[in-house]
Amino acid sequence: MAICDWPSAERPREKLLAQGAGSLSDAELLAIFLRTGVKGKSAVDLARELLQEFGSLRALLTADLTTFCTPLGLGSAKYAQLQAVLEMARRHLAEQLARGDALTSPDLTRRYLLAQLRDRDHEVFACLLLDNQHRVLKYHELFHGTIDGAAVYPREVVKLALTQGAAAVILVHNHPSGIAEPSHADRALTDRLQQALGLVDVRVLDHLVVGDGHCVSFAERGWL
C-alpha cells in the first residue's frame, strides 16, 4: 500500500506536523528525507531496509559516497542532499553557541563539539576560542593526525589565540577508538598548553575529549 493510502495519523509527514519530529522513528524520519520509495516498496519500507542494511541511522549518515550509493534507490544527489542537511545542523549549533556564553551552555558546547568530531576516522585537535565574556569567537581545527594520535605544537596554539584576540580557550580532541578516557599523554599536553597560554594571559577553561557519543571534561575532573 502506498503511503498516500495510509491513515493520515500514520503518514510520516503528517505525523511530524501534528506531533513534532521527536515522535517519529528513525525509519519515518529517513522516509521523509527519501521522499519516494522504489517499485514495490514505500519510502518507509525502503527506509527500514536501509537501516537494517547499514545497521543504524548513524552508520547511514556517516557513510562515504561509494558506500552510501551502493543500496537500491540511493545516488550521488541523495548523498549531496544528506551532507547539506548534516552541515546545516552543525552550523545551526554553531550559531546557537555563538549567541551565548560557552560556559553557561555546557550541553550545547558539548553537542557542537560532538557534531564536529565524533565521526572522524583520525585524531583532530581543535580550539574553541572565546572572548573575555566567554563568547565564542571561532572554532578552529589546528592539527590532524592518525587513528591513534596527532602531533600538537603549543607554539601554534598560542599563535592562534593571539591572532584571534582570544582571552580564553576550550581545547578539544577526539579519540577515533570511541573511548573518551584521557591518556597520560593528554594530561601532560594539557599542562604544557596551559603553561604556554598562561604566559600570554589566555586561560584554558577546559579540555574535552570526544568519544563515541560523549565527552570527558578535564575541568569536571578537577584537572585544570
Backbone as JSON Lines, residues from 0, in Angstrom:
{"i":0,"aa":"M","n":[0.84,-1.2,0.0],"ca":[0.0,0.0,0.0],"c":[0.88,1.25,0.0]}
{"i":1,"aa":"A","n":[0.57,2.18,-0.86],"ca":[1.32,3.44,-0.91],"c":[1.07,4.26,0.33]}
{"i":2,"aa":"I","n":[2.04,5.09,0.71],"ca":[1.91,5.9,1.93],"c":[0.71,6.83,1.85]}
{"i":3,"aa":"C","n":[0.4,7.31,0.63],"ca":[-0.73,8.23,0.49],"c":[-2.06,7.55,0.83]}
{"i":4,"aa":"D","n":[-2.08,6.22,0.84],"ca":[-3.29,5.48,1.18],"c":[-3.37,5.14,2.66]}
{"i":5,"aa":"W","n":[-2.31,5.45,3.43],"ca":[-2.32,5.18,4.86],"c":[-3.24,6.18,5.56]}
{"i":6,"aa":"P","n":[-3.74,5.83,6.78],"ca":[-4.45,6.83,7.59],"c":[-3.53,8.01,7.84]}
{"i":7,"aa":"S","n":[-4.06,9.23,7.81],"ca":[-3.22,10.43,7.9],"c":[-2.35,10.45,9.15]}
{"i":8,"aa":"A","n":[-2.86,9.9,10.26],"ca":[-2.09,9.91,11.51],"c":[-0.85,9.02,11.45]}
{"i":9,"aa":"E","n":[-0.8,8.13,10.45],"ca":[0.32,7.21,10.34],"c":[1.32,7.63,9.26]}
{"i":10,"aa":"R","n":[0.97,8.63,8.47],"ca":[1.89,9.09,7.44],"c":[2.99,9.92,8.1]}
{"i":11,"aa":"P","n":[4.26,9.62,7.8],"ca":[5.37,10.32,8.48],"c":[5.29,11.84,8.43]}
{"i":12,"aa":"R","n":[5.01,12.4,7.27],"ca":[4.99,13.86,7.15],"c":[3.87,14.47,7.98]}
{"i":13,"aa":"E","n":[2.67,13.89,7.89],"ca":[1.53,14.4,8.65],"c":[1.75,14.2,10.15]}
{"i":14,"aa":"K","n":[2.37,13.08,10.5],"ca":[2.66,12.8,11.91],"c":[3.65,13.82,12.47]}
{"i":15,"aa":"L","n":[4.64,14.16,11.66],"ca":[5.63,15.16,12.1],"c":[4.95,16.5,12.33]}
{"i":16,"aa":"L","n":[4.11,16.93,11.4],"ca":[3.44,18.22,11.53],"c":[2.5,18.27,12.72]}
{"i":17,"aa":"A","n":[1.88,17.13,13.03],"ca":[0.91,17.1,14.12],"c":[1.56,16.88,15.48]}
{"i":18,"aa":"Q","n":[2.64,16.08,15.53],"ca":[3.19,15.67,16.82],"c":[4.65,16.1,17.04]}
{"i":19,"aa":"G","n":[5.27,16.62,16.01],"ca":[6.66,17.03,16.14],"c":[7.61,15.94,15.66]}
{"i":20,"aa":"A","n":[8.83,16.36,15.26],"ca":[9.8,15.42,14.71],"c":[10.22,14.35,15.71]}
{"i":21,"aa":"G","n":[10.21,14.69,17.0],"ca":[10.63,13.74,18.02],"c":[9.73,12.52,18.13]}
{"i":22,"aa":"S","n":[8.53,12.6,17.58],"ca":[7.59,11.48,17.68],"c":[7.85,10.42,16.61]}
{"i":23,"aa":"L","n":[8.7,10.72,15.64],"ca":[8.94,9.8,14.54],"c":[10.06,8.81,14.83]}
{"i":24,"aa":"S","n":[9.93,7.63,14.28],"ca":[11.0,6.64,14.38],"c":[12.11,7.0,13.4]}
{"i":25,"aa":"D","n":[13.26,6.32,13.51],"ca":[14.35,6.55,12.57],"c":[13.89,6.29,11.14]}
{"i":26,"aa":"A","n":[13.13,5.22,10.95],"ca":[12.66,4.87,9.61],"c":[11.73,5.94,9.06]}
{"i":27,"aa":"E","n":[10.88,6.49,9.9],"ca":[9.94,7.52,9.45],"c":[10.67,8.8,9.08]}
{"i":28,"aa":"L","n":[11.66,9.19,9.88],"ca":[12.45,10.38,9.55],"c":[13.2,10.18,8.23]}
{"i":29,"aa":"L","n":[13.79,9.0,8.08],"ca":[14.53,8.72,6.85],"c":[13.59,8.69,5.64]}
{"i":30,"aa":"A","n":[12.37,8.2,5.84],"ca":[11.4,8.15,4.74],"c":[11.05,9.55,4.26]}
{"i":31,"aa":"I","n":[10.94,10.51,5.17],"ca":[10.66,11.88,4.77],"c":[11.82,12.43,3.94]}
{"i":32,"aa":"F","n":[13.05,12.1,4.35],"ca":[14.22,12.53,3.58],"c":[14.23,11.89,2.2]}
{"i":33,"aa":"L","n":[13.92,10.59,2.1],"ca":[13.93,9.88,0.82],"c":[12.83,10.36,-0.11]}
{"i":34,"aa":"R","n":[11.69,10.75,0.48],"ca":[10.52,11.28,-0.24],"c":[9.76,10.2,-0.99]}
{"i":35,"aa":"T","n":[10.43,9.35,-1.74],"ca":[9.75,8.32,-2.5],"c":[10.43,6.97,-2.29]}
{"i":36,"aa":"G","n":[9.68,5.91,-2.54],"ca":[10.24,4.58,-2.46],"c":[10.7,4.11,-3.82]}
{"i":37,"aa":"V","n":[10.75,2.81,-3.99],"ca":[11.08,2.2,-5.27],"c":[9.96,1.23,-5.61]}
{"i":38,"aa":"K","n":[10.0,0.66,-6.78],"ca":[8.93,-0.22,-7.22],"c":[8.69,-1.33,-6.21]}
{"i":39,"aa":"G","n":[7.44,-1.41,-5.73],"ca":[7.07,-2.46,-4.78],"c":[7.35,-2.12,-3.33]}
{"i":40,"aa":"K","n":[7.95,-0.94,-3.08],"ca":[8.28,-0.56,-1.7],"c":[7.95,0.9,-1.47]}
{"i":41,"aa":"S","n":[7.3,1.18,-0.37],"ca":[7.06,2.57,0.0],"c":[8.35,3.18,0.53]}
{"i":42,"aa":"A","n":[8.36,4.5,0.74],"ca":[9.54,5.16,1.29],"c":[9.87,4.62,2.68]}
{"i":43,"aa":"V","n":[8.83,4.3,3.47],"ca":[9.08,3.75,4.81],"c":[9.68,2.35,4.72]}
{"i":44,"aa":"D","n":[9.17,1.53,3.78],"ca":[9.73,0.18,3.59],"c":[11.2,0.28,3.19]}
{"i":45,"aa":"L","n":[11.49,1.19,2.26],"ca":[12.87,1.37,1.81],"c":[13.74,1.86,2.95]}
{"i":46,"aa":"A","n":[13.23,2.77,3.76],"ca":[13.99,3.3,4.89],"c":[14.31,2.19,5.89]}
{"i":47,"aa":"R","n":[13.33,1.34,6.18],"ca":[13.57,0.22,7.1],"c":[14.63,-0.73,6.56]}
{"i":48,"aa":"E","n":[14.56,-0.98,5.26],"ca":[15.54,-1.88,4.63],"c":[16.94,-1.28,4.7]}
{"i":49,"aa":"L","n":[17.04,0.02,4.48],"ca":[18.34,0.69,4.53],"c":[18.92,0.66,5.94]}
{"i":50,"aa":"L","n":[18.08,0.93,6.94],"ca":[18.56,0.91,8.33],"c":[19.03,-0.49,8.72]}
{"i":51,"aa":"Q","n":[18.34,-1.5,8.22],"ca":[18.76,-2.88,8.51],"c":[20.08,-3.19,7.82]}
{"i":52,"aa":"E","n":[20.24,-2.71,6.59],"ca":[21.46,-2.97,5.84],"c":[22.66,-2.26,6.44]}
{"i":53,"aa":"F","n":[22.49,-0.99,6.84],"ca":[23.6,-0.22,7.41],"c":[23.82,-0.52,8.89]}
{"i":54,"aa":"G","n":[22.77,-0.99,9.56],"ca":[22.9,-1.33,10.97],"c":[22.4,-0.27,11.92]}
{"i":55,"aa":"S","n":[22.4,0.99,11.49],"ca":[21.92,2.09,12.33],"c":[21.77,3.34,11.49]}
{"i":56,"aa":"L","n":[21.03,4.31,12.03],"ca":[20.89,5.58,11.33],"c":[22.22,6.3,11.26]}
{"i":57,"aa":"R","n":[22.99,6.25,12.32],"ca":[24.29,6.92,12.34],"c":[25.23,6.35,11.27]}
{"i":58,"aa":"A","n":[25.22,5.02,11.12],"ca":[26.09,4.4,10.11],"c":[25.71,4.87,8.71]}
{"i":59,"aa":"L","n":[24.43,5.05,8.48],"ca":[23.97,5.56,7.18],"c":[24.41,7.01,6.99]}
{"i":60,"aa":"L","n":[24.25,7.82,8.03],"ca":[24.56,9.24,7.93],"c":[26.06,9.49,7.73]}
{"i":61,"aa":"T","n":[26.89,8.59,8.23],"ca":[28.34,8.8,8.16],"c":[29.01,8.0,7.05]}
{"i":62,"aa":"A","n":[28.21,7.32,6.25],"ca":[28.78,6.52,5.16],"c":[29.44,7.42,4.11]}
{"i":63,"aa":"D","n":[30.48,6.9,3.46],"ca":[31.09,7.67,2.39],"c":[30.24,7.54,1.12]}
{"i":64,"aa":"L","n":[30.6,8.28,0.1],"ca":[29.79,8.34,-1.12],"c":[29.59,6.96,-1.74]}
{"i":65,"aa":"T","n":[30.68,6.19,-1.87],"ca":[30.58,4.88,-2.51],"c":[29.67,3.94,-1.73]}
{"i":66,"aa":"T","n":[29.86,3.89,-0.42],"ca":[29.05,3.01,0.42],"c":[27.6,3.45,0.41]}
{"i":67,"aa":"F","n":[27.37,4.75,0.48],"ca":[26.01,5.28,0.51],"c":[25.25,4.96,-0.77]}
{"i":68,"aa":"C","n":[25.92,5.03,-1.9],"ca":[25.25,4.86,-3.19],"c":[25.07,3.41,-3.61]}
{"i":69,"aa":"T","n":[25.62,2.48,-2.85],"ca":[25.5,1.07,-3.22],"c":[24.08,0.54,-3.14]}
{"i":70,"aa":"P","n":[23.31,0.85,-2.04],"ca":[21.95,0.3,-1.94],"c":[21.01,0.84,-3.03]}
{"i":71,"aa":"L","n":[19.97,0.08,-3.28],"ca":[18.98,0.46,-4.28],"c":[18.3,1.78,-3.91]}
{"i":72,"aa":"G","n":[18.21,2.65,-4.9],"ca":[17.46,3.89,-4.71],"c":[18.26,5.06,-4.22]}
{"i":73,"aa":"L","n":[19.54,4.85,-3.9],"ca":[20.37,5.95,-3.41],"c":[21.43,6.3,-4.45]}
{"i":74,"aa":"G","n":[21.66,7.58,-4.61],"ca":[22.66,8.03,-5.58],"c":[23.39,9.25,-5.08]}
{"i":75,"aa":"S","n":[24.23,9.84,-5.92],"ca":[25.05,10.97,-5.51],"c":[24.2,12.2,-5.16]}
{"i":76,"aa":"A","n":[23.04,12.35,-5.81],"ca":[22.18,13.5,-5.5],"c":[21.66,13.4,-4.07]}
{"i":77,"aa":"K","n":[21.22,12.19,-3.67],"ca":[20.75,11.98,-2.3],"c":[21.89,12.17,-1.3]}
{"i":78,"aa":"Y","n":[23.08,11.72,-1.68],"ca":[24.24,11.88,-0.79],"c":[24.53,13.36,-0.58]}
{"i":79,"aa":"A","n":[24.48,14.13,-1.66],"ca":[24.73,15.57,-1.56],"c":[23.68,16.24,-0.67]}
{"i":80,"aa":"Q","n":[22.4,15.83,-0.84],"ca":[21.34,16.38,0.0],"c":[21.59,16.07,1.47]}
{"i":81,"aa":"L","n":[21.98,14.84,1.75],"ca":[22.22,14.43,3.13],"c":[23.37,15.2,3.75]}
{"i":82,"aa":"Q","n":[24.46,15.37,3.0],"ca":[25.6,16.12,3.53],"c":[25.23,17.57,3.79]}
{"i":83,"aa":"A","n":[24.36,18.13,2.95],"ca":[23.9,19.5,3.16],"c":[23.08,19.6,4.44]}
{"i":84,"aa":"V","n":[22.22,18.61,4.68],"ca":[21.4,18.6,5.9],"c":[22.3,18.51,7.14]}
{"i":85,"aa":"L","n":[23.29,17.63,7.1],"ca":[24.19,17.47,8.24],"c":[24.99,18.75,8.5]}
{"i":86,"aa":"E","n":[25.45,19.4,7.44],"ca":[26.21,20.63,7.61],"c":[25.33,21.75,8.15]}
{"i":87,"aa":"M","n":[24.07,21.81,7.71],"ca":[23.15,22.8,8.26],"c":[22.94,22.58,9.75]}
{"i":88,"aa":"A","n":[22.86,21.33,10.17],"ca":[22.69,21.02,11.59],"c":[23.9,21.5,12.39]}
{"i":89,"aa":"R","n":[25.11,21.27,11.85],"ca":[26.32,21.72,12.54],"c":[26.36,23.25,12.63]}
{"i":90,"aa":"R","n":[25.97,23.91,11.55],"ca":[26.0,25.39,11.54],"c":[24.93,25.96,12.47]}
{"i":91,"aa":"H","n":[23.81,25.26,12.57],"ca":[22.76,25.7,13.49],"c":[23.27,25.67,14.93]}
{"i":92,"aa":"L","n":[23.97,24.59,15.29],"ca":[24.55,24.5,16.63],"c":[25.59,25.6,16.84]}
{"i":93,"aa":"A","n":[26.39,25.87,15.8],"ca":[27.42,26.91,15.91],"c":[26.8,28.28,16.14]}
{"i":94,"aa":"E","n":[25.7,28.58,15.44],"ca":[25.04,29.87,15.61],"c":[24.43,30.0,17.01]}
{"i":95,"aa":"Q","n":[23.86,28.9,17.5],"ca":[23.31,28.93,18.86],"c":[24.41,29.2,19.87]}
{"i":96,"aa":"L","n":[25.54,28.54,19.69],"ca":[26.65,28.68,20.62],"c":[27.24,30.08,20.56]}
{"i":97,"aa":"A","n":[27.32,30.64,19.37],"ca":[27.92,31.98,19.2],"c":[27.1,33.07,19.87]}
{"i":98,"aa":"R","n":[25.81,32.82,20.07],"ca":[24.96,33.86,20.66],"c":[25.06,33.92,22.19]}
{"i":99,"aa":"G","n":[25.68,32.91,22.79],"ca":[25.69,32.88,24.24],"c":[27.07,32.69,24.83]}
{"i":100,"aa":"D","n":[27.09,32.41,26.12],"ca":[28.3,32.18,26.89],"c":[28.58,30.68,26.88]}
{"i":101,"aa":"A","n":[29.74,30.29,26.37],"ca":[30.07,28.86,26.27],"c":[30.04,28.16,27.62]}
{"i":102,"aa":"L","n":[30.39,28.89,28.67],"ca":[30.43,28.26,29.99],"c":[29.06,28.09,30.61]}
{"i":103,"aa":"T","n":[28.08,28.91,30.21],"ca":[26.74,28.75,30.75],"c":[25.89,27.85,29.84]}
{"i":104,"aa":"S","n":[26.49,27.35,28.77],"ca":[25.8,26.42,27.88],"c":[26.65,25.17,27.67]}
{"i":105,"aa":"P","n":[27.0,24.46,28.74],"ca":[27.92,23.31,28.59],"c":[27.34,22.21,27.72]}
{"i":106,"aa":"D","n":[26.03,21.97,27.81],"ca":[25.42,20.92,26.99],"c":[25.49,21.28,25.52]}
{"i":107,"aa":"L","n":[25.2,22.54,25.2],"ca":[25.26,22.99,23.82],"c":[26.69,22.92,23.29]}
{"i":108,"aa":"T","n":[27.64,23.32,24.12],"ca":[29.05,23.26,23.74],"c":[29.45,21.84,23.41]}
{"i":109,"aa":"R","n":[29.04,20.9,24.24],"ca":[29.39,19.51,24.0],"c":[28.72,18.96,22.75]}
{"i":110,"aa":"R","n":[27.46,19.32,22.56],"ca":[26.75,18.84,21.37],"c":[27.42,19.37,20.1]}
{"i":111,"aa":"Y","n":[27.84,20.62,20.15],"ca":[28.51,21.21,18.99],"c":[29.83,20.5,18.71]}
{"i":112,"aa":"L","n":[30.64,20.28,19.74],"ca":[31.94,19.64,19.55],"c":[31.79,18.17,19.17]}
{"i":113,"aa":"L","n":[30.78,17.51,19.73],"ca":[30.49,16.14,19.32],"c":[30.14,16.08,17.83]}
{"i":114,"aa":"A","n":[29.29,17.01,17.4],"ca":[28.89,17.04,15.99],"c":[30.09,17.27,15.07]}
{"i":115,"aa":"Q","n":[31.07,18.03,15.56],"ca":[32.24,18.32,14.75],"c":[33.21,17.13,14.66]}
{"i":116,"aa":"L","n":[33.36,16.39,15.76],"ca":[34.49,15.46,15.85],"c":[34.16,13.98,16.05]}
{"i":117,"aa":"R","n":[32.96,13.63,16.46],"ca":[32.73,12.24,16.89],"c":[32.88,11.22,15.76]}
{"i":118,"aa":"D","n":[32.67,11.62,14.52],"ca":[32.69,10.66,13.43],"c":[33.96,10.71,12.59]}
{"i":119,"aa":"R","n":[34.99,11.42,13.07],"ca":[36.24,11.47,12.32],"c":[36.98,10.13,12.49]}
{"i":120,"aa":"D","n":[37.61,9.69,11.42],"ca":[38.35,8.43,11.49],"c":[39.82,8.65,11.79]}
{"i":121,"aa":"H","n":[40.2,9.89,12.1],"ca":[41.55,10.21,12.51],"c":[41.47,11.25,13.63]}
{"i":122,"aa":"E","n":[42.55,11.38,14.38],"ca":[42.52,12.29,15.53],"c":[42.67,13.74,15.07]}
{"i":123,"aa":"V","n":[41.85,14.59,15.65],"ca":[41.86,16.02,15.34],"c":[41.97,16.79,16.65]}
{"i":124,"aa":"F","n":[42.84,17.78,16.68],"ca":[42.97,18.67,17.84],"c":[42.47,20.04,17.41]}
{"i":125,"aa":"A","n":[41.56,20.6,18.21],"ca":[40.95,21.89,17.85],"c":[40.83,22.79,19.08]}
{"i":126,"aa":"C","n":[40.51,24.05,18.83],"ca":[40.3,25.02,19.89],"c":[38.99,25.75,19.67]}
{"i":127,"aa":"L","n":[38.27,25.99,20.75],"ca":[37.14,26.89,20.75],"c":[37.66,28.18,21.39]}
{"i":128,"aa":"L","n":[37.78,29.22,20.59],"ca":[38.38,30.48,21.05],"c":[37.29,31.4,21.59]}
{"i":129,"aa":"L","n":[37.51,31.98,22.76],"ca":[36.5,32.78,23.46],"c":[37.02,34.17,23.77]}
{"i":130,"aa":"D","n":[36.09,35.14,23.83],"ca":[36.49,36.49,24.24],"c":[36.46,36.59,25.76]}
{"i":131,"aa":"N","n":[36.63,37.8,26.28],"ca":[36.71,37.94,27.74],"c":[35.36,37.79,28.44]}
{"i":132,"aa":"Q","n":[34.28,37.69,27.66],"ca":[32.96,37.39,28.21],"c":[32.59,35.92,27.98]}
{"i":133,"aa":"H","n":[33.57,35.17,27.53],"ca":[33.41,33.74,27.23],"c":[32.43,33.46,26.09]}
{"i":134,"aa":"R","n":[32.29,34.44,25.21],"ca":[31.51,34.24,23.99],"c":[32.43,33.66,22.92]}
{"i":135,"aa":"V","n":[31.87,32.82,22.07],"ca":[32.67,32.12,21.07],"c":[33.11,33.07,19.96]}
{"i":136,"aa":"L","n":[34.41,33.11,19.72],"ca":[34.97,33.86,18.61],"c":[35.09,32.98,17.37]}
{"i":137,"aa":"K","n":[35.57,31.75,17.6],"ca":[35.84,30.89,16.45],"c":[36.13,29.47,16.93]}
{"i":138,"aa":"Y","n":[35.73,28.51,16.1],"ca":[36.16,27.12,16.27],"c":[37.21,26.87,15.2]}
{"i":139,"aa":"H","n":[38.36,26.34,15.61],"ca":[39.44,26.16,14.64],"c":[40.14,24.83,14.87]}
{"i":140,"aa":"E","n":[40.25,24.04,13.8],"ca":[40.98,22.77,13.86],"c":[42.43,23.03,13.49]}
{"i":141,"aa":"L","n":[43.31,22.71,14.43],"ca":[44.73,23.04,14.27],"c":[45.56,21.88,13.74]}
{"i":142,"aa":"F","n":[45.33,20.69,14.25],"ca":[46.2,19.57,13.91],"c":[45.36,18.34,13.58]}
{"i":143,"aa":"H","n":[45.78,17.63,12.51],"ca":[45.14,16.39,12.1],"c":[46.2,15.29,12.14]}
{"i":144,"aa":"G","n":[45.83,14.16,12.7],"ca":[46.79,13.08,12.86],"c":[46.33,11.78,12.25]}
{"i":145,"aa":"T","n":[46.62,10.71,12.95],"ca":[46.28,9.36,12.5],"c":[45.16,8.82,13.37]}
{"i":146,"aa":"I","n":[44.92,7.52,13.25],"ca":[43.85,6.91,14.02],"c":[44.14,6.9,15.52]}
{"i":147,"aa":"D","n":[45.41,7.03,15.89],"ca":[45.73,6.95,17.31],"c":[46.56,8.11,17.85]}
{"i":148,"aa":"G","n":[46.62,9.21,17.12],"ca":[47.36,10.34,17.67],"c":[47.5,11.49,16.69]}
{"i":149,"aa":"A","n":[47.81,12.66,17.25],"ca":[48.08,13.85,16.44],"c":[49.15,14.66,17.14]}
{"i":150,"aa":"A","n":[50.12,15.14,16.38],"ca":[51.17,15.98,16.96],"c":[50.62,17.38,17.2]}
{"i":151,"aa":"V","n":[50.78,17.87,18.43],"ca":[50.25,19.19,18.82],"c":[51.43,20.06,19.24]}
{"i":152,"aa":"Y","n":[51.5,21.26,18.68],"ca":[52.59,22.18,18.97],"c":[52.06,23.4,19.73]}
{"i":153,"aa":"P","n":[52.43,23.53,21.02],"ca":[51.93,24.65,21.82],"c":[52.16,26.01,21.19]}
{"i":154,"aa":"R","n":[53.29,26.17,20.5],"ca":[53.59,27.46,19.87],"c":[52.47,27.86,18.9]}
{"i":155,"aa":"E","n":[51.96,26.89,18.12],"ca":[50.9,27.19,17.15],"c":[49.58,27.51,17.83]}
{"i":156,"aa":"V","n":[49.33,26.86,18.96],"ca":[48.11,27.15,19.72],"c":[48.16,28.57,20.27]}
{"i":157,"aa":"V","n":[49.3,28.95,20.82],"ca":[49.48,30.32,21.33],"c":[49.34,31.33,20.2]}
{"i":158,"aa":"K","n":[49.95,31.05,19.07],"ca":[49.88,31.94,17.91],"c":[48.43,32.16,17.47]}
{"i":159,"aa":"L","n":[47.65,31.07,17.43],"ca":[46.24,31.17,17.04],"c":[45.46,32.03,18.03]}
{"i":160,"aa":"A","n":[45.66,31.8,19.32],"ca":[44.94,32.56,20.34],"c":[45.24,34.05,20.24]}
{"i":161,"aa":"L","n":[46.5,34.39,20.01],"ca":[46.88,35.8,19.89],"c":[46.32,36.41,18.61]}
{"i":162,"aa":"T","n":[46.38,35.68,17.53],"ca":[45.86,36.18,16.25],"c":[44.37,36.49,16.32]}
{"i":163,"aa":"Q","n":[43.62,35.64,17.03],"ca":[42.17,35.8,17.13],"c":[41.75,36.71,18.29]}
{"i":164,"aa":"G","n":[42.72,37.17,19.08],"ca":[42.41,38.04,20.21],"c":[41.62,37.33,21.3]}
{"i":165,"aa":"A","n":[41.9,36.05,21.49],"ca":[41.16,35.25,22.48],"c":[41.65,35.54,23.89]}
{"i":166,"aa":"A","n":[40.69,35.57,24.81],"ca":[41.03,35.71,26.23],"c":[41.03,34.36,26.93]}
{"i":167,"aa":"A","n":[40.37,33.39,26.3],"ca":[40.28,32.05,26.88],"c":[40.05,31.04,25.76]}
{"i":168,"aa":"V","n":[40.35,29.79,26.05],"ca":[40.14,28.73,25.07],"c":[39.55,27.49,25.74]}
{"i":169,"aa":"I","n":[38.81,26.73,24.96],"ca":[38.43,25.37,25.34],"c":[39.12,24.47,24.34]}
{"i":170,"aa":"L","n":[39.99,23.62,24.85],"ca":[40.71,22.68,23.98],"c":[39.83,21.45,23.76]}
{"i":171,"aa":"V","n":[39.98,20.82,22.61],"ca":[39.2,19.61,22.33],"c":[39.94,18.73,21.34]}
{"i":172,"aa":"H","n":[39.86,17.44,21.57],"ca":[40.33,16.5,20.56],"c":[39.5,15.23,20.67]}
{"i":173,"aa":"N","n":[39.51,14.46,19.61],"ca":[38.72,13.23,19.58],"c":[39.59,12.0,19.7]}
{"i":174,"aa":"H","n":[38.97,10.91,20.14],"ca":[39.59,9.6,20.12],"c":[38.81,8.74,19.13]}
{"i":175,"aa":"P","n":[39.36,8.47,17.94],"ca":[38.64,7.68,16.94],"c":[38.24,6.29,17.43]}
{"i":176,"aa":"S","n":[38.9,5.8,18.46],"ca":[38.53,4.5,19.03],"c":[37.14,4.52,19.65]}
{"i":177,"aa":"G","n":[36.65,5.73,19.94],"ca":[35.35,5.87,20.59],"c":[35.43,5.94,22.1]}
{"i":178,"aa":"I","n":[36.59,5.64,22.66],"ca":[36.78,5.66,24.12],"c":[37.32,7.04,24.5]}
{"i":179,"aa":"A","n":[36.53,7.79,25.26],"ca":[36.88,9.18,25.55],"c":[37.82,9.35,26.74]}
{"i":180,"aa":"E","n":[38.18,8.29,27.41],"ca":[39.05,8.4,28.59],"c":[40.39,9.02,28.22]}
{"i":181,"aa":"P","n":[40.76,10.15,28.86],"ca":[42.04,10.81,28.54],"c":[43.24,9.94,28.91]}
{"i":182,"aa":"S","n":[44.28,10.04,28.12],"ca":[45.51,9.31,28.4],"c":[46.45,10.16,29.24]}
{"i":183,"aa":"H","n":[47.53,9.55,29.71],"ca":[48.55,10.33,30.45],"c":[49.15,11.38,29.52]}
{"i":184,"aa":"A","n":[49.32,11.03,28.24],"ca":[49.86,11.99,27.28],"c":[48.92,13.17,27.1]}
{"i":185,"aa":"D","n":[47.61,12.93,27.12],"ca":[46.62,14.02,27.02],"c":[46.76,14.97,28.2]}
{"i":186,"aa":"R","n":[46.94,14.42,29.39],"ca":[47.06,15.26,30.58],"c":[48.36,16.06,30.55]}
{"i":187,"aa":"A","n":[49.46,15.42,30.11],"ca":[50.74,16.12,30.04],"c":[50.68,17.25,29.0]}
{"i":188,"aa":"L","n":[50.05,16.98,27.87],"ca":[49.9,18.01,26.83],"c":[49.08,19.18,27.35]}
{"i":189,"aa":"T","n":[48.03,18.89,28.07],"ca":[47.17,19.96,28.61],"c":[47.95,20.85,29.56]}
{"i":190,"aa":"D","n":[48.79,20.24,30.38],"ca":[49.62,21.02,31.3],"c":[50.55,21.95,30.53]}
{"i":191,"aa":"R","n":[51.17,21.42,29.45],"ca":[52.09,22.25,28.66],"c":[51.35,23.4,27.99]}
{"i":192,"aa":"L","n":[50.16,23.11,27.46],"ca":[49.38,24.16,26.8],"c":[48.9,25.21,27.79]}
{"i":193,"aa":"Q","n":[48.52,24.76,28.97],"ca":[48.06,25.7,30.0],"c":[49.19,26.63,30.4]}
{"i":194,"aa":"Q","n":[50.4,26.1,30.53],"ca":[51.55,26.93,30.9],"c":[51.89,27.91,29.77]}
{"i":195,"aa":"A","n":[51.9,27.42,28.52],"ca":[52.26,28.27,27.38],"c":[51.24,29.39,27.19]}
{"i":196,"aa":"L","n":[49.97,29.05,27.27],"ca":[48.93,30.07,27.09],"c":[48.88,31.04,28.26]}
{"i":197,"aa":"G","n":[49.21,30.54,29.44],"ca":[49.22,31.41,30.62],"c":[50.23,32.53,30.5]}
{"i":198,"aa":"L","n":[51.31,32.29,29.77],"ca":[52.34,33.31,29.59],"c":[51.83,34.51,28.8]}
{"i":199,"aa":"V","n":[50.76,34.31,28.0],"ca":[50.18,35.42,27.23],"c":[48.78,35.76,27.75]}
{"i":200,"aa":"D","n":[48.51,35.35,28.99],"ca":[47.25,35.69,29.67],"c":[46.01,35.14,28.97]}
{"i":201,"aa":"V","n":[46.13,33.95,28.43],"ca":[44.98,33.26,27.85],"c":[44.67,32.06,28.74]}
{"i":202,"aa":"R","n":[43.44,32.0,29.24],"ca":[43.05,30.93,30.16],"c":[42.58,29.69,29.4]}
{"i":203,"aa":"V","n":[42.96,28.54,29.91],"ca":[42.41,27.28,29.41],"c":[41.25,26.91,30.33]}
{"i":204,"aa":"L","n":[40.03,27.04,29.81],"ca":[38.85,26.79,30.63],"c":[38.51,25.31,30.73]}
{"i":205,"aa":"D","n":[38.84,24.56,29.7],"ca":[38.55,23.13,29.73],"c":[39.29,22.46,28.59]}
{"i":206,"aa":"H","n":[39.42,21.16,28.72],"ca":[39.9,20.32,27.62],"c":[38.92,19.15,27.54]}
{"i":207,"aa":"L","n":[38.26,19.02,26.41],"ca":[37.27,17.96,26.22],"c":[37.83,16.9,25.3]}
{"i":208,"aa":"V","n":[37.63,15.66,25.69],"ca":[38.0,14.53,24.84],"c":[36.71,13.91,24.32]}
{"i":209,"aa":"V","n":[36.57,13.88,23.01],"ca":[35.35,13.4,22.37],"c":[35.48,11.93,22.02]}
{"i":210,"aa":"G","n":[34.52,11.14,22.5],"ca":[34.48,9.73,22.15],"c":[33.25,9.42,21.33]}
{"i":211,"aa":"D","n":[32.74,8.23,21.47],"ca":[31.58,7.81,20.7],"c":[30.31,8.21,21.43]}
{"i":212,"aa":"G","n":[29.88,9.46,21.19],"ca":[28.62,9.93,21.77],"c":[28.75,10.63,23.1]}
{"i":213,"aa":"H","n":[29.95,10.77,23.63],"ca":[30.08,11.51,24.89],"c":[31.46,12.16,24.97]}
{"i":214,"aa":"C","n":[31.59,13.09,25.93],"ca":[32.85,13.81,26.13],"c":[33.3,13.63,27.58]}
{"i":215,"aa":"V","n":[34.59,13.67,27.76],"ca":[35.17,13.73,29.11],"c":[35.76,15.13,29.29]}
{"i":216,"aa":"S","n":[35.41,15.77,30.4],"ca":[35.86,17.13,30.68],"c":[36.96,17.14,31.72]}
{"i":217,"aa":"F","n":[38.1,17.76,31.38],"ca":[39.19,17.91,32.34],"c":[38.74,18.78,33.52]}
{"i":218,"aa":"A","n":[37.99,19.84,33.22],"ca":[37.55,20.75,34.28],"c":[36.66,20.02,35.3]}
{"i":219,"aa":"E","n":[35.75,19.18,34.82],"ca":[34.86,18.47,35.71],"c":[35.6,17.47,36.59]}
{"i":220,"aa":"R","n":[36.73,17.0,36.1],"ca":[37.54,16.06,36.88],"c":[38.53,16.77,37.8]}
{"i":221,"aa":"G","n":[38.53,18.1,37.73],"ca":[39.42,18.85,38.61],"c":[40.86,18.84,38.17]}
{"i":222,"aa":"W","n":[41.11,18.67,36.89],"ca":[42.47,18.57,36.37],"c":[43.0,19.91,35.87]}
{"i":223,"aa":"L","n":[42.2,20.97,35.94],"ca":[42.66,22.29,35.48],"c":[42.67,23.27,36.64]}
